[in-house]
Amino acid sequence: MLDSFLHDYIVTSLIYFSPDCNSLSLQVELVYYIFGRHKFHGAITANLERFVRRFNEVQYWVVTELCLCEDLMKRAVLLKKFIKIAAVLKEQKNLNSFFAVMFGLSNSAVHRLYKTWERIPSKIKRIYCAYERLMDPSRNHRAYRLAVAKLSPPYIPFMPLLLKGDTTCFKHVQ
């Protein structure tokens, strides 16, 4: 019972405390970021910076929790929960938090926990592998872009890729 409550609380927290990417201020900050803050006197990108910082916090939180857990069985349960959390985040169309959890799970320190990964059921491993394919950077993140094209709004995009793509497009235009 407590585990189910804790799982739901974590997912709700990741969704609720994700900065609102539909807010007008964040959209304006994206323009400042793309064209350069130096071109806009007094431009502030605090919301955008908070959005990126939140991604890093979640990613390293996943790594820290898994690496600090010394008991193999508890760590395997925790790893399974993080994969399930990623599944819920993807289902809720919160791709930024989804990728933060997935980047945490694919961190080299977590990947080296071979005995822990061996204890994960094959069904959960298949889910993880499918999600890992979404992170594939080949062909300009084609797998991610195809998945996003199938989504109906509203959804929270993977912000680092959005920033990279927008600034790359702008640099080619200049």
C-alpha positions in Angstrom: 0.0 0.0 0.0 2.7 2.4 1.0 4.8 1.6 -2.1 1.8 2.3 -4.4 1.2 5.6 -2.6 4.9 6.5 -2.8 5.0 5.6 -6.6 1.9 7.8 -7.3 3.3 10.6 -5.2 6.6 10.6 -7.1 4.9 10.6 -10.5 2.5 13.3 -9.5 5.4 15.4 -8.2 7.4 15.0 -11.4 4.3 16.1 -13.4 3.1 18.8 -11.1 6.4 20.4 -10.4 7.5 20.5 -14.1 7.6 24.1 -15.2 4.7 25.0 -17.4 6.2 25.0 -20.9 3.0 26.5 -22.3 3.4 29.7 -20.3 3.9 32.8 -22.4 7.0 33.8 -20.4 8.7 30.5 -21.2 7.9 30.9 -24.9 9.3 34.4 -24.9 12.4 33.1 -23.1 12.9 30.6 -25.9 13.0 33.4 -28.4 15.6 35.2 -26.2 17.6 32.1 -26.0 17.5 31.3 -29.7 18.4 34.8 -30.9 20.7 35.6 -28.0 20.0 37.4 -24.8 22.5 40.1 -25.6 20.2 41.3 -28.4 17.4 42.0 -26.0 18.1 44.6 -23.3 17.1 43.3 -19.9 16.1 39.9 -21.2 15.7 37.3 -18.4 15.5 33.5 -19.0 15.0 32.4 -15.4 12.0 30.1 -16.3 14.0 28.4 -19.1 17.0 28.0 -16.8 14.8 26.5 -14.1 13.3 24.1 -16.7 16.7 22.9 -17.7 17.9 22.7 -14.0 14.9 20.6 -13.1 15.8 18.1 -15.8 19.3 17.8 -14.4 18.0 17.4 -10.9 15.7 14.6 -11.8 18.3 12.8 -13.9 20.9 12.9 -11.1 18.3 12.1 -8.4 17.6 8.8 -10.2 21.3 8.0 -10.4 21.9 8.9 -6.8 19.0 6.9 -5.4 20.1 3.8 -7.3 23.7 4.1 -6.5 23.2 4.8 -2.8 21.0 1.7 -2.3 23.3 -1.0 -1.0 20.9 -3.9 -0.8 20.7 -5.7 -4.2 17.0 -6.7 -3.9 15.9 -3.2 -2.8 17.9 -1.7 -5.7 16.3 -4.0 -8.2 12.9 -3.0 -6.9 13.9 0.6 -7.1 15.1 0.2 -10.6 11.9 -1.4 -11.6 9.9 1.5 -10.0 11.9 4.0 -11.9 11.2 2.2 -15.2 7.5 2.2 -14.3 7.7 5.9 -13.4 9.2 6.6 -16.8 6.3 4.7 -18.4 3.7 6.8 -16.5 5.5 10.0 -17.5 5.5 9.0 -21.1 1.8 8.1 -20.9 1.1 11.6 -19.4 3.1 13.1 -22.3 5.7 14.7 -20.0 8.6 14.0 -22.3 11.0 16.2 -20.5 10.6 14.4 -17.2 10.4 11.1 -19.0 13.8 11.7 -20.6 15.3 12.9 -17.3 14.4 9.6 -15.7 15.6 7.6 -18.7 18.9 9.5 -18.9 19.3 8.7 -15.2 18.7 5.0 -15.9 21.1 5.0 -18.8 23.9 6.7 -16.8 27.1 4.6 -16.9 27.1 4.2 -13.1 23.6 2.7 -13.2 24.3 0.6 -16.4 27.2 -1.1 -14.6 24.9 -2.5 -11.9 24.8 -5.9 -13.8 23.5 -7.9 -10.9 20.7 -5.4 -10.4 19.7 -5.5 -14.1 19.7 -9.3 -14.0 16.9 -9.2 -11.3 14.6 -7.1 -13.5 11.8 -9.1 -15.1 12.2 -9.5 -18.9 8.9 -7.7 -19.5 10.2 -4.6 -17.7 13.5 -4.9 -19.5 11.7 -4.9 -22.9 9.8 -1.7 -21.9 13.1 -0.1 -20.9 14.7 -1.1 -24.2 11.8 0.3 -26.2 12.2 3.6 -24.3 15.9 3.5 -24.8 15.4 3.4 -28.5 13.5 6.8 -28.2 16.7 8.3 -26.9 18.7 7.2 -29.9 20.4 10.3 -31.4 20.9 8.8 -34.8 19.4 10.5 -37.8 18.8 13.7 -35.8 16.8 11.9 -33.1 14.4 10.4 -35.7 12.8 8.0 -33.2 11.9 10.8 -30.8 10.6 13.1 -33.6 8.4 10.4 -35.0 7.0 9.6 -31.6 6.3 13.3 -31.0 4.6 13.6 -34.4 2.1 11.0 -33.2 1.2 12.8 -30.0 -1.7 15.1 -29.8 -1.2 18.3 -27.8 -0.8 19.2 -25.0 2.5 17.6 -24.2 5.7 18.7 -22.5 8.6 18.4 -25.0 12.1 17.2 -24.3 13.5 20.7 -23.8 17.3 20.1 -24.5 16.5 18.7 -27.9 14.1 21.5 -28.6 16.7 24.1 -27.7 19.3 22.3 -29.8 17.0 22.1 -32.8 15.8 25.7 -32.6 19.3 27.2 -32.3 20.6 24.9 -35.1 17.8 26.1 -37.4 18.5 29.7 -36.5 22.2 29.3 -37.1 21.5 27.9 -40.6 19.2 30.9 -41.4 21.9 33.4 -40.4 
